[in-house]
């Protein structure tokens, strides 16, 4: 999901809206411009690949996210997939945050400021500042399972020594043959072994994990999810928490992971027109188990699906999913968004 996805998102920022593009919260798709909706409560992006953008500058994306009401963000470090050391990753993250602080100061000079940076949201103990609340997970994606050596694990553990490290991930199982990028799934037993090793690492260090679980196309038995539950049962669900990242299945599947003690993360894919079953699952997910994410730069939500995704776009996801849930349940929309925020904070901060 790299080269082919990059090609599809090639026009992501060709028609950004007027004004200073670094701070614009208007995104264009097919000559239409869509402005990020106002956040009802601070938003937490629990899964963002800040090192994987193609055209977007990460520091600018962070500045826009803050201006959109994102108050916390979890990015990821994969020593195999990112092809870098823990030291290089940490240095890059420090530089990214420093640049974003300069940008936000410039935005404030232009009269722009994050919506929750000066006021205390209801129920919060203090104002919310995104750049003080960027953390990361370290782990190897299932694509890298055949190359998960002791040396790679040492890079993961080195990264986990950082005070900004808050968990292990994304780890898991991917049984899907990616025809676009010609990526063949690694043998299932190899993937399960890699997942088990990293899950044990999280348990030993008392850290939460984020799971990537994807079935092959047409697999009605949902073997990857069945095997992931098996590994969770054998190794144990970390008491610090386990998040099923980028949930794309139905309510019945979700409930099996809820029973195992997992949280469920909903991202842009949950807004896609064909994903009614995912939205049904979101509407049924207990308030104390749901979180939001972007998985940027992948899977931008409707109505800007297809552009290069970034953390500010989480506001579209939250608005669409919460509106549909509220229509079915009659809940207070702000209460749903607040629950997702509090869950993310409890897991990672």
The 8 nearest C-alpha neighbors of each residue, nearest first, counted from 0:
[[1, 4, 180, 3, 2, 177, 179, 5],
 [0, 2, 4, 3, 5, 180, 6, 179],
 [3, 1, 5, 4, 6, 180, 0, 179],
 [2, 4, 6, 5, 1, 179, 180, 0],
 [5, 3, 7, 1, 6, 2, 0, 8],
 [6, 4, 2, 8, 3, 7, 1, 9],
 [5, 7, 9, 3, 4, 8, 2, 10],
 [6, 8, 4, 5, 9, 3, 305, 10],
 [9, 7, 306, 5, 307, 11, 6, 10],
 [10, 8, 6, 11, 7, 5, 306, 307],
 [11, 9, 13, 8, 12, 306, 7, 307],
 [12, 10, 306, 307, 8, 9, 13, 305],
 [11, 13, 14, 15, 10, 27, 306, 26],
 [12, 14, 10, 11, 15, 27, 9, 28],
 [15, 13, 12, 27, 16, 30, 26, 28],
 [14, 16, 26, 12, 27, 13, 20, 25],
 [17, 15, 25, 14, 26, 23, 18, 20],
 [16, 18, 15, 19, 20, 23, 25, 14],
 [19, 17, 20, 16, 23, 22, 21, 15],
 [18, 20, 21, 22, 23, 17, 16, 106],
 [21, 19, 23, 22, 18, 15, 17, 16],
 [20, 22, 19, 59, 23, 63, 62, 60],
 [23, 21, 20, 63, 19, 24, 106, 62],
 [24, 22, 20, 25, 21, 19, 16, 18],
 [23, 25, 35, 34, 22, 26, 63, 67],
 [24, 26, 34, 33, 16, 23, 32, 35],
 [27, 25, 33, 32, 15, 34, 16, 24],
 [28, 26, 32, 31, 14, 15, 33, 30],
 [27, 29, 31, 30, 303, 32, 26, 306],
 [28, 30, 31, 27, 32, 14, 303, 10],
 [29, 31, 28, 27, 32, 14, 13, 26],
 [32, 30, 28, 27, 29, 33, 26, 14],
 [31, 33, 27, 26, 25, 28, 30, 34],
 [32, 34, 26, 25, 27, 35, 31, 302],
 [35, 33, 25, 24, 36, 26, 32, 23],
 [34, 36, 24, 25, 314, 315, 33, 37],
 [37, 35, 314, 34, 38, 315, 318, 67],
 [36, 38, 39, 35, 67, 314, 68, 318],
 [37, 39, 40, 68, 36, 314, 41, 67],
 [40, 38, 333, 37, 41, 336, 332, 337],
 [39, 41, 38, 337, 336, 42, 333, 120],
 [42, 40, 70, 68, 69, 38, 340, 43],
 [41, 43, 69, 70, 340, 68, 40, 44],
 [44, 42, 71, 340, 72, 69, 70, 45],
 [45, 43, 292, 72, 46, 291, 293, 73],
 [44, 46, 73, 292, 72, 43, 291, 47],
 [47, 45, 292, 294, 73, 44, 74, 293],
 [48, 46, 74, 294, 295, 49, 293, 73],
 [49, 47, 74, 51, 50, 295, 75, 294],
 [48, 50, 51, 47, 57, 74, 52, 295],
 [51, 49, 48, 52, 57, 81, 75, 76],
 [52, 50, 48, 49, 53, 296, 295, 81],
 [51, 53, 296, 55, 54, 50, 49, 57],
 [54, 52, 55, 51, 5, 307, 296, 56],
 [55, 53, 52, 56, 12, 307, 11, 9],
 [54, 56, 52, 53, 57, 60, 59, 307],
 [55, 57, 59, 58, 60, 54, 52, 53],
 [58, 56, 60, 59, 49, 55, 61, 95],
 [59, 57, 99, 61, 95, 60, 56, 98],
 [60, 58, 62, 61, 56, 57, 21, 63],
 [59, 61, 57, 63, 58, 62, 64, 56],
 [60, 62, 64, 58, 59, 63, 65, 57],
 [63, 61, 59, 65, 64, 60, 99, 103],
 [64, 62, 66, 60, 65, 22, 61, 311],
 [65, 63, 311, 61, 67, 69, 66, 62],
 [64, 66, 69, 62, 68, 113, 67, 63],
 [65, 67, 113, 63, 64, 68, 112, 62],
 [68, 66, 64, 65, 311, 69, 63, 113],
 [69, 67, 65, 41, 66, 114, 38, 70],
 [70, 68, 42, 65, 64, 41, 43, 67],
 [69, 71, 129, 41, 127, 42, 128, 43],
 [72, 70, 43, 132, 129, 133, 69, 44],
 [71, 73, 44, 133, 43, 45, 134, 74],
 [74, 72, 45, 134, 135, 46, 133, 47],
 [73, 75, 135, 47, 48, 46, 49, 134],
 [76, 74, 136, 135, 48, 137, 77, 47],
 [75, 77, 137, 136, 78, 138, 135, 81],
 [76, 78, 139, 80, 138, 81, 79, 137],
 [79, 77, 81, 83, 82, 80, 84, 76],
 [78, 80, 82, 77, 81, 143, 139, 151],
 [79, 81, 77, 82, 78, 143, 139, 140],
 [82, 80, 77, 78, 83, 79, 76, 50],
 [83, 81, 79, 80, 78, 84, 77, 88],
 [84, 82, 78, 81, 87, 88, 85, 79],
 [83, 85, 87, 86, 78, 88, 154, 82],
 [84, 86, 158, 88, 87, 154, 89, 157],
 [85, 87, 89, 84, 88, 90, 158, 83],
 [88, 86, 90, 84, 85, 89, 91, 83],
 [87, 89, 85, 91, 86, 90, 92, 84],
 [90, 88, 92, 86, 91, 87, 85, 93],
 [89, 91, 93, 87, 92, 88, 86, 94],
 [92, 90, 88, 94, 89, 93, 95, 87],
 [91, 93, 95, 89, 94, 90, 88, 96],
 [94, 92, 90, 96, 91, 95, 89, 97],
 [95, 93, 97, 91, 92, 96, 98, 90],
 [94, 96, 92, 58, 98, 93, 97, 91],
 [95, 97, 99, 93, 98, 94, 92, 100],
 [98, 96, 94, 100, 99, 95, 93, 101],
 [99, 97, 101, 95, 100, 96, 58, 94],
 [98, 100, 58, 102, 96, 101, 97, 62],
 [101, 99, 103, 97, 102, 98, 96, 104],
 [100, 102, 104, 98, 99, 103, 105, 97],
 [101, 103, 99, 105, 104, 100, 106, 98],
 [104, 102, 106, 100, 105, 101, 62, 99],
 [103, 105, 107, 101, 102, 106, 100, 108],
 [104, 106, 108, 102, 103, 107, 101, 109],
 [107, 105, 103, 109, 111, 108, 104, 102],
 [106, 108, 111, 110, 104, 109, 112, 105],
 [109, 107, 105, 106, 110, 104, 111, 103],
 [108, 110, 106, 107, 111, 105, 112, 104],
 [109, 111, 107, 108, 106, 112, 105, 104],
 [112, 110, 107, 106, 109, 113, 108, 66],
 [111, 113, 107, 66, 114, 110, 106, 116],
 [112, 114, 66, 65, 116, 115, 68, 67],
 [115, 113, 68, 116, 112, 66, 117, 67],
 [114, 116, 118, 127, 113, 117, 126, 68],
 [117, 115, 127, 126, 113, 128, 114, 118],
 [118, 116, 115, 126, 119, 114, 127, 113],
 [119, 117, 115, 126, 116, 120, 114, 125],
 [118, 120, 126, 125, 123, 121, 115, 117],
 [121, 119, 123, 122, 118, 115, 40, 126],
 [122, 120, 123, 119, 40, 124, 337, 118],
 [121, 123, 120, 124, 119, 337, 125, 341],
 [124, 122, 120, 121, 125, 119, 126, 127],
 [123, 125, 122, 119, 126, 120, 121, 127],
 [124, 126, 119, 123, 127, 120, 118, 116],
 [127, 125, 119, 116, 118, 117, 115, 128],
 [126, 128, 116, 115, 70, 125, 129, 119],
 [127, 129, 116, 131, 130, 70, 126, 132],
 [130, 128, 70, 132, 71, 131, 65, 69],
 [129, 131, 132, 128, 133, 96, 100, 99],
 [132, 130, 129, 128, 133, 71, 127, 70],
 [131, 133, 71, 129, 130, 134, 72, 128],
 [132, 134, 72, 130, 73, 71, 131, 129],
 [135, 133, 73, 163, 164, 74, 132, 72],
 [136, 134, 74, 73, 164, 75, 165, 163],
 [135, 137, 166, 75, 167, 168, 164, 165],
 [138, 136, 76, 167, 168, 155, 75, 77],
 [137, 139, 168, 77, 167, 169, 155, 170],
 [138, 140, 77, 170, 143, 169, 141, 79],
 [139, 141, 170, 142, 169, 143, 138, 171],
 [142, 140, 144, 143, 172, 171, 190, 173],
 [143, 141, 140, 144, 185, 184, 173, 145],
 [142, 144, 141, 146, 140, 145, 139, 147],
 [143, 145, 141, 147, 146, 190, 193, 142],
 [146, 144, 143, 147, 189, 185, 190, 142],
 [147, 145, 144, 143, 148, 79, 151, 142],
 [148, 146, 144, 145, 151, 143, 193, 152],
 [149, 147, 151, 150, 146, 152, 145, 153],
 [148, 150, 152, 151, 153, 147, 154, 146],
 [151, 149, 153, 148, 152, 154, 147, 155],
 [152, 150, 148, 154, 153, 149, 147, 155],
 [151, 153, 155, 149, 154, 150, 156, 148],
 [152, 154, 150, 156, 151, 155, 157, 149],
 [155, 153, 157, 151, 152, 156, 85, 158],
 [156, 154, 152, 158, 153, 157, 137, 138],
 [155, 157, 159, 153, 158, 154, 152, 160],
 [158, 156, 154, 159, 160, 155, 153, 85],
 [157, 159, 85, 155, 160, 156, 161, 154],
 [158, 160, 156, 164, 161, 157, 155, 137],
 [159, 161, 158, 157, 162, 156, 164, 163],
 [160, 162, 163, 164, 159, 158, 157, 89],
 [163, 161, 164, 160, 165, 159, 134, 158],
 [162, 164, 134, 161, 135, 165, 133, 159],
 [165, 163, 135, 159, 161, 162, 136, 134],
 [164, 166, 347, 136, 135, 163, 134, 206],
 [167, 165, 136, 207, 206, 208, 164, 168],
 [168, 166, 208, 137, 136, 138, 201, 207],
 [169, 167, 138, 170, 209, 137, 136, 208],
 [168, 170, 209, 140, 210, 138, 211, 139],
 [171, 169, 168, 140, 210, 211, 139, 194],
 [170, 172, 211, 210, 194, 212, 141, 140],
 [171, 173, 212, 141, 190, 223, 211, 174],
 [172, 174, 213, 175, 212, 141, 214, 184],
 [175, 173, 215, 214, 184, 213, 223, 172],
 [215, 174, 176, 214, 173, 184, 177, 213],
 [177, 175, 183, 184, 178, 182, 215, 174],
 [178, 176, 182, 181, 179, 180, 175, 183],
 [177, 179, 181, 180, 176, 182, 183, 175],
 [180, 178, 177, 3, 181, 0, 182, 2],
 [179, 181, 178, 182, 177, 3, 0, 2],
 [182, 180, 178, 177, 179, 183, 176, 0],
 [183, 181, 177, 180, 176, 184, 178, 179],
 [182, 184, 176, 181, 185, 177, 175, 178],
 [185, 183, 174, 176, 175, 186, 182, 173],
 [184, 186, 187, 183, 190, 189, 145, 142],
 [187, 185, 189, 188, 190, 184, 145, 174],
 [186, 188, 190, 189, 191, 185, 174, 172],
 [187, 189, 191, 190, 186, 192, 185, 193],
 [190, 188, 192, 186, 187, 191, 193, 144],
 [191, 189, 187, 193, 144, 188, 192, 172],
 [190, 192, 188, 194, 193, 189, 195, 187],
 [193, 191, 195, 189, 190, 194, 188, 196],
 [194, 192, 190, 196, 195, 191, 144, 189],
 [193, 195, 191, 171, 197, 192, 196, 170],
 [194, 196, 198, 192, 193, 197, 191, 199],
 [197, 195, 199, 193, 198, 194, 192, 200],
 [198, 196, 200, 199, 194, 195, 201, 193],
 [197, 199, 195, 201, 200, 196, 194, 202],
 [200, 198, 202, 196, 197, 201, 195, 203],
 [201, 199, 197, 203, 198, 202, 204, 196],
 [202, 200, 206, 198, 204, 199, 203, 205],
 [201, 203, 237, 205, 199, 204, 200, 206],
 [204, 202, 200, 201, 205, 199, 206, 237],
 [203, 205, 201, 202, 206, 200, 199, 166],
 [204, 206, 202, 203, 201, 239, 237, 207],
 [207, 205, 201, 166, 239, 204, 202, 208],
 [206, 208, 240, 239, 166, 241, 237, 201],
 [209, 207, 167, 241, 168, 166, 242, 210],
 [208, 210, 242, 168, 169, 241, 244, 243],
 [209, 211, 243, 171, 170, 244, 169, 242],
 [210, 212, 171, 244, 170, 169, 172, 213],
 [211, 213, 172, 173, 171, 210, 223, 224],
 [214, 212, 173, 174, 223, 175, 172, 211],
 [215, 213, 174, 223, 175, 221, 173, 216],
 [214, 175, 216, 174, 218, 217, 176, 213],
 [217, 215, 218, 214, 175, 176, 219, 174],
 [216, 218, 219, 215, 214, 220, 221, 175],
 [219, 217, 220, 221, 216, 215, 214, 222],
 [218, 220, 221, 217, 222, 216, 214, 215],
 [219, 221, 218, 222, 225, 223, 217, 214],
 [222, 220, 219, 218, 224, 223, 214, 225],
 [223, 221, 225, 220, 224, 226, 214, 218],
 [224, 222, 226, 214, 225, 221, 172, 227],
 [223, 225, 227, 226, 222, 221, 212, 228],
 [226, 224, 222, 228, 223, 227, 229, 221],
 [225, 227, 229, 223, 228, 224, 222, 230],
 [228, 226, 224, 230, 229, 225, 223, 231],
 [227, 229, 231, 225, 226, 230, 232, 224],
 [228, 230, 226, 232, 227, 231, 233, 225],
 [231, 229, 233, 227, 232, 228, 234, 195],
 [232, 230, 228, 235, 234, 229, 236, 233],
 [231, 233, 229, 230, 235, 234, 228, 236],
 [232, 234, 230, 231, 235, 229, 195, 228],
 [235, 233, 231, 232, 230, 199, 195, 198],
 [234, 236, 231, 232, 233, 237, 202, 230],
 [235, 237, 231, 238, 241, 234, 240, 232],
 [236, 238, 202, 239, 240, 207, 235, 241],
 [239, 237, 240, 236, 205, 202, 207, 206],
 [240, 238, 207, 237, 206, 205, 346, 241],
 [241, 239, 207, 238, 237, 346, 208, 242],
 [240, 242, 208, 261, 207, 209, 262, 237],
 [243, 241, 262, 209, 263, 261, 244, 210],
 [242, 244, 263, 210, 264, 209, 262, 246],
 [243, 245, 264, 210, 246, 211, 242, 209],
 [246, 244, 265, 264, 266, 247, 243, 294],
 [245, 247, 244, 265, 264, 248, 243, 263],
 [248, 246, 277, 245, 269, 249, 268, 274],
 [247, 249, 277, 246, 252, 276, 250, 253],
 [250, 248, 276, 277, 252, 251, 280, 253],
 [249, 251, 280, 253, 252, 254, 279, 276],
 [252, 250, 254, 253, 249, 255, 280, 248],
 [253, 251, 255, 254, 250, 249, 248, 256],
 [254, 252, 250, 256, 251, 255, 257, 249],
 [253, 255, 257, 251, 256, 252, 258, 250],
 [254, 256, 258, 252, 253, 257, 259, 251],
 [257, 255, 259, 258, 253, 254, 261, 260],
 [256, 258, 254, 261, 260, 259, 255, 253],
 [257, 259, 255, 256, 260, 254, 261, 253],
 [260, 258, 256, 257, 261, 255, 236, 228],
 [261, 259, 257, 258, 256, 262, 236, 241],
 [262, 260, 241, 257, 256, 242, 259, 263],
 [261, 263, 242, 288, 289, 241, 243, 257],
 [262, 264, 243, 289, 242, 288, 290, 244],
 [265, 263, 290, 244, 291, 245, 246, 243],
 [266, 264, 291, 245, 246, 292, 269, 290],
 [267, 265, 292, 293, 268, 245, 269, 291],
 [266, 268, 300, 299, 269, 298, 270, 316],
 [267, 269, 270, 271, 266, 298, 300, 247],
 [268, 270, 267, 271, 277, 266, 274, 278],
 [269, 271, 268, 267, 301, 300, 272, 316],
 [272, 270, 268, 274, 273, 269, 301, 300],
 [271, 273, 274, 270, 275, 301, 269, 268],
 [274, 272, 271, 275, 276, 270, 269, 277],
 [273, 275, 277, 276, 271, 272, 269, 278],
 [274, 276, 278, 277, 273, 279, 272, 269],
 [277, 275, 279, 249, 274, 278, 280, 248],
 [278, 276, 280, 274, 279, 275, 249, 269],
 [279, 277, 281, 275, 280, 276, 269, 282],
 [280, 278, 276, 282, 277, 281, 275, 283],
 [279, 281, 250, 277, 283, 278, 282, 249],
 [282, 280, 278, 284, 283, 279, 277, 324],
 [281, 283, 324, 279, 280, 284, 278, 327],
 [284, 282, 280, 281, 285, 279, 250, 324],
 [283, 285, 281, 282, 280, 286, 289, 288],
 [286, 284, 287, 288, 283, 289, 282, 281],
 [285, 287, 288, 338, 289, 284, 335, 339],
 [286, 288, 285, 289, 342, 338, 339, 262],
 [289, 287, 262, 285, 286, 263, 284, 342],
 [290, 288, 263, 339, 262, 286, 264, 287],
 [289, 291, 339, 264, 343, 263, 265, 342],
 [292, 290, 265, 264, 266, 44, 45, 43],
 [291, 293, 44, 266, 45, 46, 265, 294],
 [292, 294, 295, 266, 313, 47, 267, 310],
 [295, 293, 47, 46, 297, 292, 296, 48],
 [296, 294, 297, 308, 293, 47, 309, 48],
 [295, 297, 308, 307, 52, 309, 294, 48],
 [298, 296, 295, 308, 294, 299, 307, 4],
 [299, 297, 267, 268, 300, 308, 304, 295],
 [298, 300, 308, 304, 267, 297, 305, 303],
 [301, 299, 267, 304, 270, 303, 316, 302],
 [302, 300, 303, 304, 270, 271, 299, 267],
 [301, 303, 304, 300, 33, 315, 28, 299],
 [304, 302, 301, 300, 28, 306, 305, 299],
 [305, 303, 299, 301, 300, 302, 306, 298],
 [304, 306, 8, 299, 303, 307, 7, 298],
 [305, 307, 11, 8, 304, 308, 303, 299],
 [308, 306, 11, 8, 296, 299, 297, 305],
 [307, 309, 296, 299, 295, 297, 306, 298],
 [308, 310, 295, 296, 311, 312, 60, 307],
 [309, 311, 312, 64, 313, 293, 44, 295],
 [312, 310, 64, 313, 67, 309, 63, 314],
 [313, 311, 314, 310, 315, 309, 35, 308],
 [312, 314, 316, 315, 311, 310, 293, 317],
 [313, 315, 317, 312, 316, 318, 36, 35],
 [316, 314, 318, 313, 312, 317, 319, 35],
 [317, 315, 313, 319, 314, 318, 267, 300],
 [318, 316, 314, 320, 315, 319, 321, 313],
 [317, 319, 315, 321, 316, 320, 322, 314],
 [320, 318, 322, 316, 317, 321, 315, 323],
 [321, 319, 323, 317, 322, 318, 316, 324],
 [320, 322, 324, 318, 323, 319, 317, 325],
 [323, 321, 325, 319, 324, 320, 318, 326],
 [324, 322, 326, 320, 321, 325, 319, 327],
 [323, 325, 282, 321, 327, 326, 322, 328],
 [326, 324, 329, 328, 330, 322, 327, 323],
 [325, 327, 323, 324, 329, 328, 322, 330],
 [326, 328, 324, 325, 329, 323, 282, 330],
 [327, 329, 325, 330, 326, 324, 282, 323],
 [328, 330, 325, 326, 327, 331, 324, 332],
 [331, 329, 325, 328, 332, 334, 335, 324],
 [330, 332, 334, 333, 329, 335, 325, 328],
 [333, 331, 335, 334, 330, 321, 325, 336],
 [332, 334, 336, 335, 331, 39, 337, 40],
 [333, 335, 337, 331, 332, 336, 338, 330],
 [336, 334, 338, 332, 337, 333, 339, 331],
 [337, 335, 333, 339, 338, 334, 40, 340],
 [336, 338, 334, 340, 335, 339, 40, 333],
 [337, 339, 335, 341, 340, 336, 286, 334],
 [338, 340, 290, 342, 336, 337, 341, 289],
 [341, 339, 337, 343, 338, 342, 43, 42],
 [340, 342, 344, 338, 343, 339, 345, 337],
 [343, 341, 345, 339, 344, 340, 338, 346],
 [344, 342, 346, 340, 345, 341, 347, 290],
 [343, 345, 348, 341, 342, 346, 347, 340],
 [344, 346, 342, 343, 347, 341, 348, 340],
 [347, 345, 343, 344, 342, 348, 240, 207],
 [346, 348, 344, 165, 345, 343, 166, 207],
 [347, 344, 345, 346, 165, 343, 132, 134]]
